[in-house]
Amino acid sequence: MSAEVMEQDHSEEAEANLAAWKAVLTELEDNLEAFRGPADVSEQARGLARNWSPPSDLGPLPAELASRARLLAKAQERAYVQLRGEARMKRRQAELIRSVPGPSTAAVYLDVAG
């Protein structure tokens, strides 16, 4: 195999790897944006995220996509922190609701005169 053919094969492989990484990063970015969307879109994004698994056939991250991947990782981290905070708040609200006594069977009188 000539050097030219080997170089062309390597170039095609690099281009395919670049395209695959772009597709994966775009999918992750779209999913992250969906989390920020309306409730129904956000639920769909949660379903996609639960079922998502990283492709096993990706090659190394191309250098030209490194800053995009770093920005995405930081955005995902911020979204994770936000979701954790929201989950904490919902747990506290649920605890407050549980602490409210239920309806009573005892008679209740309202003093309207005084």
ROSE-4610 file (N, C-alpha, C; in Angstrom, 1 decimal, always signed):
// ROSE-4610
residu = [M/M/M/S/S/S/A/A/A/E/E/E/V/V/V/M/M/M/E/E/E/Q/Q/Q/D/D/D/H/H/H/S/S/S/E/E/E/E/E/E/A/A/A/E/E/E/A/A/A/N/N/N/L/L/L/A/A/A/A/A/A/W/W/W/K/K/K/A/A/A/V/V/V/L/L/L/T/T/T/E/E/E/L/L/L/E/E/E/D/D/D/N/N/N/L/L/L/E/E/E/A/A/A/F/F/F/R/R/R/G/G/G/P/P/P/A/A/A/D/D/D/V/V/V/S/S/S/E/E/E/Q/Q/Q/A/A/A/R/R/R/G/G/G/L/L/L/A/A/A/R/R/R/N/N/N/W/W/W/S/S/S/P/P/P/P/P/P/S/S/S/D/D/D/L/L/L/G/G/G/P/P/P/L/L/L/P/P/P/A/A/A/E/E/E/L/L/L/A/A/A/S/S/S/R/R/R/A/A/A/R/R/R/L/L/L/L/L/L/A/A/A/K/K/K/A/A/A/Q/Q/Q/E/E/E/R/R/R/A/A/A/Y/Y/Y/V/V/V/Q/Q/Q/L/L/L/R/R/R/G/G/G/E/E/E/A/A/A/R/R/R/M/M/M/K/K/K/R/R/R/R/R/R/Q/Q/Q/A/A/A/E/E/E/L/L/L/I/I/I/R/R/R/S/S/S/V/V/V/P/P/P/G/G/G/P/P/P/S/S/S/T/T/T/A/A/A/A/A/A/V/V/V/Y/Y/Y/L/L/L/D/D/D/V/V/V/A/A/A/G/G/G]
num = [1/1/1/2/2/2/3/3/3/4/4/4/5/5/5/6/6/6/7/7/7/8/8/8/9/9/9/10/10/10/11/11/11/12/12/12/13/13/13/14/14/14/15/15/15/16/16/16/17/17/17/18/18/18/19/19/19/20/20/20/21/21/21/22/22/22/23/23/23/24/24/24/25/25/25/26/26/26/27/27/27/28/28/28/29/29/29/30/30/30/31/31/31/32/32/32/33/33/33/34/34/34/35/35/35/36/36/36/37/37/37/38/38/38/39/39/39/40/40/40/41/41/41/42/42/42/43/43/43/44/44/44/45/45/45/46/46/46/47/47/47/48/48/48/49/49/49/50/50/50/51/51/51/52/52/52/53/53/53/54/54/54/55/55/55/56/56/56/57/57/57/58/58/58/59/59/59/60/60/60/61/61/61/62/62/62/63/63/63/64/64/64/65/65/65/66/66/66/67/67/67/68/68/68/69/69/69/70/70/70/71/71/71/72/72/72/73/73/73/74/74/74/75/75/75/76/76/76/77/77/77/78/78/78/79/79/79/80/80/80/81/81/81/82/82/82/83/83/83/84/84/84/85/85/85/86/86/86/87/87/87/88/88/88/89/89/89/90/90/90/91/91/91/92/92/92/93/93/93/94/94/94/95/95/95/96/96/96/97/97/97/98/98/98/99/99/99/100/100/100/101/101/101/102/102/102/103/103/103/104/104/104/105/105/105/106/106/106/107/107/107/108/108/108/109/109/109/110/110/110/111/111/111/112/112/112/113/113/113/114/114/114]
x = [+0.9/+0.0/+0.9/+0.6/+1.4/+1.1/+2.1/+1.9/+0.7/+0.5/-0.6/-2.0/-2.1/-3.3/-3.5/-2.4/-2.5/-2.9/-2.3/-2.7/-4.1/-4.6/-6.0/-7.0/-6.6/-7.4/-7.4/-6.3/-6.2/-7.0/-7.0/-7.8/-9.3/-9.7/-11.1/-11.5/-10.7/-11.0/-11.1/-10.2/-10.2/-11.5/-11.9/-13.1/-14.3/-14.4/-15.5/-15.6/-14.4/-14.4/-14.8/-14.4/-14.8/-16.3/-16.9/-18.3/-19.1/-18.6/-19.2/-19.2/-18.1/-18.0/-18.9/-19.0/-19.9/-21.3/-21.7/-23.1/-23.4/-22.4/-22.6/-22.7/-21.8/-21.8/-23.1/-23.6/-24.9/-26.0/-26.0/-27.1/-27.1/-25.9/-25.8/-26.3/-25.9/-26.3/-27.8/-28.4/-29.8/-30.5/-30.0/-30.7/-30.6/-29.4/-29.3/-30.2/-30.4/-31.4/-32.8/-33.1/-34.5/-34.7/-33.7/-33.9/-34.4/-33.9/-34.3/-35.6/-36.2/-37.4/-38.7/-39.9/-41.1/-41.2/-42.1/-42.1/-42.2/-43.1/-43.2/-42.0/-41.3/-40.0/-39.0/-39.0/-38.0/-38.2/-39.5/-39.7/-39.1/-39.3/-38.8/-37.3/-36.6/-35.2/-34.7/-35.5/-35.1/-35.1/-36.2/-36.3/-35.1/-34.8/-33.6/-32.3/-32.2/-30.9/-30.8/-32.0/-32.0/-31.6/-32.0/-31.7/-30.5/-29.8/-28.6/-27.4/-26.6/-25.3/-24.3/-23.1/-22.1/-21.8/-21.6/-21.2/-19.9/-19.8/-18.6/-17.6/-18.0/-17.1/-16.4/-16.5/-15.9/-14.4/-13.7/-12.2/-11.9/-10.7/-10.3/-11.0/-11.2/-11.8/-10.9/-11.4/-10.5/-10.2/-9.0/-8.5/-9.4/-9.9/-10.7/-12.1/-12.5/-13.7/-13.5/-12.3/-12.0/-12.7/-12.6/-13.2/-14.8/-15.3/-16.8/-17.2/-16.4/-16.7/-16.5/-15.5/-15.3/-16.5/-16.9/-18.1/-19.3/-19.5/-20.7/-20.6/-19.4/-19.2/-19.6/-19.1/-19.4/-20.9/-21.6/-23.0/-23.8/-23.3/-24.0/-23.8/-22.6/-22.4/-23.3/-23.5/-24.4/-25.8/-26.2/-27.6/-27.8/-26.7/-26.8/-27.0/-26.2/-26.3/-27.7/-28.2/-29.5/-30.6/-30.5/-31.5/-31.4/-30.2/-30.0/-30.7/-30.5/-31.1/-32.7/-33.2/-34.6/-35.1/-34.4/-34.8/-34.8/-33.8/-33.8/-35.0/-35.3/-36.4/-37.8/-37.9/-39.1/-39.2/-38.1/-38.2/-38.6/-38.1/-38.5/-39.9/-40.4/-41.9/-42.7/-42.3/-43.0/-43.0/-41.9/-41.8/-42.8/-42.9/-43.8/-45.2/-45.5/-46.9/-47.3/-46.3/-46.6/-46.7/-46.1/-46.2/-47.5/-48.3/-49.6/-50.6/-51.2/-52.2/-53.3/-53.8/-54.9/-56.2/-57.3/-58.6/-59.0/-59.6/-60.1/-61.5/-61.9/-63.3/-64.0/-63.2/-63.8/-64.5/-65.5/-66.3/-65.4/-65.5/-64.8/-65.7/-65.5/-66.4/-65.7/-66.3/-65.7/-66.4/-65.7/-66.3/-66.3/-67.5/-67.7/-68.1/-68.4/-68.9/-67.7/-66.6/-65.7/-64.5]
y = [-1.2/+0.0/+1.2/+2.1/+3.3/+4.3/+5.2/+6.2/+7.1/+7.4/+8.2/+7.6/+6.3/+5.5/+5.5/+5.2/+5.2/+6.5/+7.6/+8.9/+9.3/+8.8/+9.1/+8.3/+7.0/+6.2/+6.9/+7.4/+8.0/+9.3/+10.1/+11.3/+11.0/+10.0/+9.6/+9.1/+8.4/+7.9/+9.1/+10.1/+11.3/+12.1/+12.2/+12.9/+12.2/+10.9/+10.1/+10.3/+10.3/+10.5/+11.9/+12.9/+14.2/+14.4/+13.8/+13.8/+13.1/+12.0/+11.2/+12.0/+12.7/+13.5/+14.7/+15.3/+16.4/+16.0/+14.9/+14.4/+14.1/+13.5/+13.2/+14.5/+15.4/+16.7/+17.4/+17.4/+18.1/+17.4/+16.1/+15.4/+15.8/+15.8/+16.2/+17.6/+18.5/+19.9/+20.1/+19.4/+19.4/+18.9/+17.8/+17.3/+18.2/+18.9/+19.9/+21.0/+21.5/+22.6/+22.1/+20.9/+20.4/+20.4/+20.1/+20.2/+21.6/+22.6/+24.0/+24.4/+23.5/+23.9/+23.7/+23.8/+23.6/+22.2/+22.0/+20.8/+19.5/+19.5/+18.3/+18.0/+19.0/+18.8/+18.4/+18.9/+18.5/+17.1/+16.6/+15.2/+14.3/+14.7/+14.0/+13.9/+15.0/+15.1/+14.2/+14.1/+13.2/+11.8/+11.4/+10.1/+9.7/+10.7/+10.5/+10.3/+11.1/+11.1/+9.7/+9.2/+7.9/+6.8/+6.9/+5.8/+6.0/+7.1/+7.4/+6.7/+6.1/+5.6/+6.0/+6.2/+6.8/+5.8/+6.3/+5.4/+4.7/+3.4/+2.6/+2.7/+3.3/+3.3/+4.6/+5.5/+6.8/+6.7/+7.4/+7.5/+8.6/+9.0/+10.1/+11.4/+12.3/+13.6/+14.4/+14.9/+15.7/+17.0/+17.5/+18.7/+19.9/+20.0/+21.2/+21.2/+20.1/+20.0/+20.1/+20.2/+20.2/+21.3/+22.5/+23.6/+23.5/+23.0/+22.8/+21.7/+20.7/+19.6/+20.1/+20.9/+21.5/+22.4/+23.3/+24.1/+23.3/+22.2/+21.4/+20.7/+20.2/+19.6/+20.6/+21.8/+22.8/+23.1/+23.2/+23.5/+22.3/+21.1/+19.9/+19.9/+20.3/+20.4/+21.4/+22.6/+23.6/+23.1/+22.4/+21.9/+20.8/+20.0/+19.0/+19.7/+20.7/+21.4/+22.0/+22.6/+23.2/+22.1/+21.0/+19.9/+19.4/+19.3/+18.8/+19.8/+21.1/+22.1/+22.1/+21.9/+21.8/+20.5/+19.4/+18.2/+18.4/+19.1/+19.4/+20.2/+21.2/+22.1/+21.3/+20.4/+19.6/+18.7/+18.1/+17.2/+18.0/+19.2/+20.1/+20.4/+20.8/+21.1/+19.8/+18.7/+17.5/+17.2/+17.5/+17.3/+18.3/+19.5/+20.5/+20.1/+19.6/+19.1/+17.9/+17.0/+15.9/+16.3/+17.4/+17.9/+18.6/+18.9/+19.6/+18.5/+18.7/+17.7/+17.5/+16.3/+16.0/+16.5/+16.3/+16.8/+16.1/+16.8/+16.3/+15.9/+15.0/+14.6/+15.3/+16.1/+16.8/+18.1/+18.5/+19.7/+21.0/+21.8/+23.1/+24.2/+25.2/+26.3/+27.6/+28.4/+29.7/+30.8/+31.6/+32.7/+33.9/+34.2/+35.3/+36.6/+36.5/+37.7/+38.4/+37.7/+38.3/+38.6]
z = [+0.0/+0.0/+0.0/-0.9/-1.0/+0.1/+0.4/+1.4/+1.1/-0.1/-0.5/-0.2/-0.4/-0.1/+1.4/+2.1/+3.6/+4.2/+3.6/+4.1/+3.8/+2.6/+2.3/+3.2/+3.5/+4.4/+5.8/+6.3/+7.6/+7.5/+6.4/+6.3/+6.3/+5.6/+5.6/+7.0/+7.7/+9.0/+10.0/+9.9/+10.7/+10.4/+9.2/+8.8/+9.4/+9.3/+9.8/+11.3/+12.0/+13.4/+13.8/+13.1/+13.3/+13.2/+12.1/+11.9/+13.0/+13.5/+14.5/+15.8/+16.1/+17.3/+17.3/+16.1/+15.9/+16.2/+15.7/+15.9/+17.3/+18.0/+19.5/+20.3/+20.0/+20.7/+20.5/+19.2/+18.9/+19.6/+19.6/+20.4/+21.8/+22.5/+23.9/+24.1/+23.2/+23.4/+23.2/+22.2/+22.0/+23.3/+23.8/+25.0/+26.2/+26.3/+27.4/+27.2/+26.0/+25.7/+26.0/+25.7/+26.0/+27.5/+28.3/+29.8/+30.2/+29.5/+29.8/+29.2/+28.4/+27.7/+28.6/+28.0/+28.7/+29.3/+30.2/+31.0/+30.2/+29.1/+28.3/+27.5/+27.0/+26.3/+27.3/+28.5/+29.6/+29.9/+30.0/+30.3/+29.2/+28.0/+26.9/+27.0/+27.3/+27.5/+28.6/+29.7/+30.8/+30.3/+29.5/+29.0/+28.1/+27.2/+26.3/+27.1/+28.1/+28.9/+29.6/+30.2/+30.9/+29.9/+28.7/+27.7/+26.9/+27.1/+26.3/+26.8/+25.9/+26.3/+25.2/+25.7/+24.8/+23.7/+22.5/+21.4/+21.7/+21.3/+21.7/+20.5/+19.4/+18.2/+18.0/+18.9/+18.7/+18.9/+18.0/+18.2/+19.2/+19.2/+20.1/+19.7/+20.7/+20.5/+19.6/+18.5/+17.6/+18.3/+18.2/+18.9/+18.6/+17.3/+17.0/+17.7/+18.4/+19.1/+20.6/+21.0/+22.5/+23.2/+22.7/+23.5/+23.5/+22.4/+22.4/+23.4/+23.5/+24.5/+25.9/+26.2/+27.5/+27.9/+27.0/+27.2/+27.5/+26.8/+27.0/+28.3/+28.7/+30.0/+31.2/+31.0/+32.0/+32.1/+30.9/+30.9/+31.5/+31.3/+31.9/+33.4/+33.8/+35.3/+35.9/+35.3/+35.8/+35.9/+34.8/+34.8/+35.9/+36.1/+37.2/+38.5/+38.8/+40.1/+40.2/+39.1/+39.2/+39.5/+38.8/+39.0/+40.4/+41.0/+42.4/+43.3/+43.1/+43.9/+43.8/+42.6/+42.4/+43.1/+43.1/+43.7/+45.2/+45.8/+47.2/+47.6/+46.9/+47.2/+47.1/+46.1/+46.1/+47.2/+47.7/+48.9/+50.1/+50.3/+51.4/+51.3/+50.2/+50.0/+50.4/+49.9/+50.2/+51.8/+52.4/+53.9/+54.6/+54.1/+54.6/+54.5/+53.3/+53.1/+54.0/+54.2/+55.1/+56.5/+56.9/+58.3/+58.6/+57.6/+57.8/+58.3/+59.4/+59.9/+58.9/+58.8/+57.9/+58.5/+57.7/+58.2/+59.5/+60.3/+61.6/+61.6/+62.3/+62.4/+63.6/+64.4/+65.4/+64.9/+65.6/+65.2/+65.3/+64.3/+64.3/+64.3/+65.2/+65.3/+64.9/+64.2/+63.8/+64.5/+65.3/+66.0/+65.1/+64.6/+63.7/+64.4/+65.7/+66.4/+67.0/+67.2/+67.9/+68.3]
